[in-house]
Amino acid sequence: MANERYCGDVLTWKTFTSDLFEHRRKKNRQDMDQYCYKGQHEAIIPREKFEMVQALLQNRKHHIRGAFPCLHVIDGGVFRGFVPINHHWINEDPRLYYDSSNSVDQKAGKMRFAKSSFSAFDLKGYQVVRNQFTQARYEGPAVTISNNRITFNLFCMRKFADAGYAQLLLHPSERKLAIRPCQESAMHSIPWRSGAAKSLYAKTLCCRHFGAALFRIMEWDPDFLYRVRGTWIQRGEEQIIIYNLEHAVSAVLLPQMREAPGRETRAECFPEPWEDSFGEEFYDHIMGNEAFYMARGTAWQAGRPSVLAPGIGQYVPQTGGEFHKMMETLRRKAASGDGG
């Protein structure tokens, strides 16, 4: 199933003669350059399906079972344009997340606020001070992101203490990450807490390939950790946590101190644009956190399920009849000597 000839390609130098005198052939494990010639003969399966099969095989190597993941998107409510994330999926291409998110109308979900609804005075020019400048220890939702794992702090676990499963959501264009409680049947649901009797700890998701895609979206340095403080919002029994990734603070590993050998210490590095301001302009802050000001109703819909991304090609497995029909076509071509 991994043979490139199925899709019409030819890969040379799969093996080579390692000993000229004994004529021993050896499998090429990056010992020599290999060359792939595409479209050398008629393919028996489309290239798209061949590449999907390779992704499935790679998933199996990492003990990830199941079919090729479908691309879903949330098409309404507070999470309009967010994509449910399968953090085990072996895909490092950000374009798939962008395509899924952009497949729904983004402008339809935007809200407008009257300035007078916040204050009788014009607050243009005023800033909302960043909590990184005012709090020595942050007591709120936070996430730490590296290129191979995502860790949600204890605050997130406490707020979702009754949730058995949660969804990880991404809006690549708005640079936002979110989590929300969900049912086990929800698309790409993640086991959140195994049992109410167990103690609460920070939740860590291993996601080497999604982490690589996220770092490419954000143009982050893979040698750094990034910490993001989030916003917890509750409407009735529904609650969500949203993280604005543009407000991430990088953390660099410091040399080990003599007083504490073996203990890693990291220093936070604030973004350079923060040097000349205390925070966001007031109305920019409001628009960036519009979900916090949404009333519970049609615009909220925090639990709205995801749908297949419209206009995005999805993998549809062949039926038994279609498979046998393809085999008969190949047999007739082989019998007529026109097998490519």
N, C-alpha and C positions, 0 to 999 in steps of 0.2 A: 504493500500500500504506500510505501515511501519511495517507490521507483519513479523517477522523474520522467521516464519514457511514456508513462500513462497519459501525460498531458502534452506530449510531442517534443520534449526536450531531450538532450543528450549531455550527460556529465562525463567528462573524460578524467583519466588518472584516478579512478577509484582505488586501484591497486598499482603497485610498482614493483619492479625487481630489485630487491634489496641486496642480493648477492649475485654478481655476474657469473661467478664460477659454479655455484650450486643451483643457480636459477631459482632461488627462493622468491616467491611473491609475497608481498606484505600489504595489508590494508593501509590505505593512506589516511592516517589520522593527523592531518595538518603537517605531514612531513614534507609534502611537495605541493606546489600550486595546482589547483584544479580549475577546469574551464567548462562552463555551462553554455551550450549552444541551444538557443530557444527556437521552437518552430521547425525542427528538422524533419518531422514526419507528421502524419495525421494523428491527432489526439483521440483517444478513446473515451476520455472524460474531460469536461470543461476545466480550464485552469482554475476557476474560482472554487469549484468543488474540491479539486486536488489540494489547494491551499487550505481549505477548511479542514480536510482530513489531516493534514500535517499539524494544524493547530490542535485537533483532537488528540493526536498521538502524543504531542508534547504535554497536553493536559494529563494524559494517562501516566506519563513518566513522573508527574508530580502528584499522583494518586487522586486526580480529579476526574470523577466519572460523570457520565451523562452526555447529552447531545450538545451540539454546537449552540452556544447561548444566543438567544434572540435579542435584538436591539429594541429596547422599550424606552418610552419617554412619558412624562406626565404632562397632559395637555390642558390642564386648567388648575385654578386655585393658586394658593400661595407658592406651590412648587412647579408652576408652569415652566416647561423647558428643562427641568431637572431630569437626569438620567439615572435610573437605578444601577448600582455598580455591583458586578460580580468580582470581588477582590481576588478570586482565585484564577480568573480568566487570564490566559497567556496572550496578552495583547499590549504592546507598548506604543501603538499608533494613536495619537490624540485625535486624528481626523474622524475616527468612528464615533467618538463622543461628541465632537462638534456637529457632525452630520445628524446624529440622532436628536440632539438638543435643538438644532435649527430647523428640524422638520415640522415644528409647530409654530404658530404665529406668536411671536414674543410680545408684540405691541398690544395685543388684545388684553393681556393681563396687567398692564401698567395702570397704576392708580395716580390720581391727582389730588393734591391737598391744597386747601386755601391757607395762605399764610396767617390769616386772621384766626384760624382754628387753633393755633398754637399760642399766639400772643397778640395783644392789641398793638404792640410795638413792632417795628420792622427790625428783625434780628439779623439782617444781612451784615456780614463782617464779623459777627460773633462766632466763637469756636466752642465746640464741645471737647473738653479736655480728655485726652486719651487716658484710660485707666492704668496703662503701664507707667504713667508718670505720677500717679497718686496712690497706688497700692503696692506695698512691699510684698504682700502675699495675696495672690488672687484667689478669691473664694467665688468661683463661678465656673461655667463650662469651658474647658480648654482641651485642645488636641495637640499632640506632638507628632510631627510627620518627618520620617526619614525616607530614603529612596527604597526601602524594603518593608516598612511597617508603619502603621498608624496606631497611636495610643490615645484613648480617651480617658480623661482623669476621673477621679472618684466622684466628683460632683455629677458628671453625666450618669454614672452608674446609680447614684442615689435617686436621681430624678426619674430614671427608667427602671427603678427597682422591681416594679411589678410586670415589666415587659419580658416575655419569653424570647421574643424575636424583634429585630430592628432592621431597618433598611438604611444603607449608605447611599446618599444621593449626591450628584455632581452637576453643577451648571458651569460648563467650561468657559462660556463667553462672559458671564458675570463673575467668574472666579470665586464661586461659592461652593462650599461643601456643607452637607446637612445630614442629620440622622433623625429618624422618627420611629416610634414603636409600630409594629405591624404583626400580622398573622403569619404563621408558618408557611401558608400557601402563597404569600405575596412574592412577586418576582425578586429573586436574589435575596431572600430573607437570610439574616445572619443570626445564629443563636446568640442571644444577648446574656441571659443569666440562666444557668442550668438548674438551680434550685433555690427556693426562698430560704432554706435553712443554712445555706453556705454564706460565708462572709463576703463582703463586697471588696473587690479590688479593681484597679484600673483595667480597662478592656483594651487588649492589643490585638490588632489584625495584621497578619503577615500577608503582604501584598507586593511582592517584588516587581511584578510586571505592571500592575496598576500604578504603583509608586513611581516607576520610571516614566509612565505616560503623564502622570500628574506633574512631575518635575519638569517635563518638557513643556507642558501647558504654561506653567508658572515661570519658566526659565530660571529655575533655582539651581544652586550649586549642590551636586550630590554629596559633597564632603561635609555639608552642614545639616544640622537639624533645624526644623522650623516649628515654632510654637504660635498657635493662633488662639485667641480668646473669642469665645462665641457668645451668642445671644440665646437665652432660653425663653421660650414663649409658651404660654398656656392659655387655651380658650376652652372653658368647661373641662371636660375630661381629656381633651386632645392637647398634646404637648409636643413641641419640636425644638431642636437646637440647630442654629444656623451659624456657620463660620465664614467670615469674609477673608479669603485667602490673601487678598491684597494687603491686609493688616498683619501679615505674618512677621514675626521677629526671628531672625536667624540666631542660632546658638553655636558657638565655636568651642571646641575642646581645648582647654588650657593645659599647659605642662603640669605634671603631677607635682604637688607640693610636698616638701619634706615632712611637714607635720602630719600629712594624711597619705602615706604611700599606698598605692593600689586603688585609690578612690578617684573616680573621674569627676572633674569639675568643668562646667561649661559657663561661658559668659555670653549674655545676650547682646546682640549687636543691632541697634535700632537702625531702620532705613535712613538713608541720607536725606530724603525729602522732609523728614520729621525735624530736621535741625532748626528750621526757621518758623516753626509753628507749634502750638500747644495741642492741636487736635484738628478735627474736620470742621469746615464751615458749617454752621448750624443747619441750613436747609439741605446741604449735601448729605449731612449725617441722617437727616430724616428720610431722604429718598433712598439712601443705602440700607436703611433699616425699616423699609416700608411695611414689612411683614409684622413688625411689632405694633403698628398702628391700624392694622386691619381688624375690622369688627368680624365677629363670628357670623358667617353667612355664606352667600354665594361666592364671594371673593376669597374666603378663607380655605375651606375644603382641604384641610391638612392631610386627611386620610384618603384623598382621591387616588384610586389605583392607576397604575401605569398602563399604557396601551402599546401595541406594536408601532414602532416609529413609522409614520406614513412616508411613502416614497423611498424608503430605504430597503435595499434588497435583502431578503431573508432567506436562509437556507431551508428548503423544503425537502425532506427525505423522499427518495423514490419509493413508489409502491412496488410490490412484488411483480405486478404485471408490467410496469414500466421497465423494471430491471431485466425481465426475460425478453422483452421486445428489443432492448438494446443488445443483448447477447445474440439474439437471432440475426440482427443486422450485422454484427461483427463476424458471425460465422459465414454469412452469405458473401461478405467482402473477402474473407480469407479463401473461400472456395473458388471465387472468381479470379483470384490472383491480384485483387486490388486492395490489399490490406495495408497499403502505405509503406 
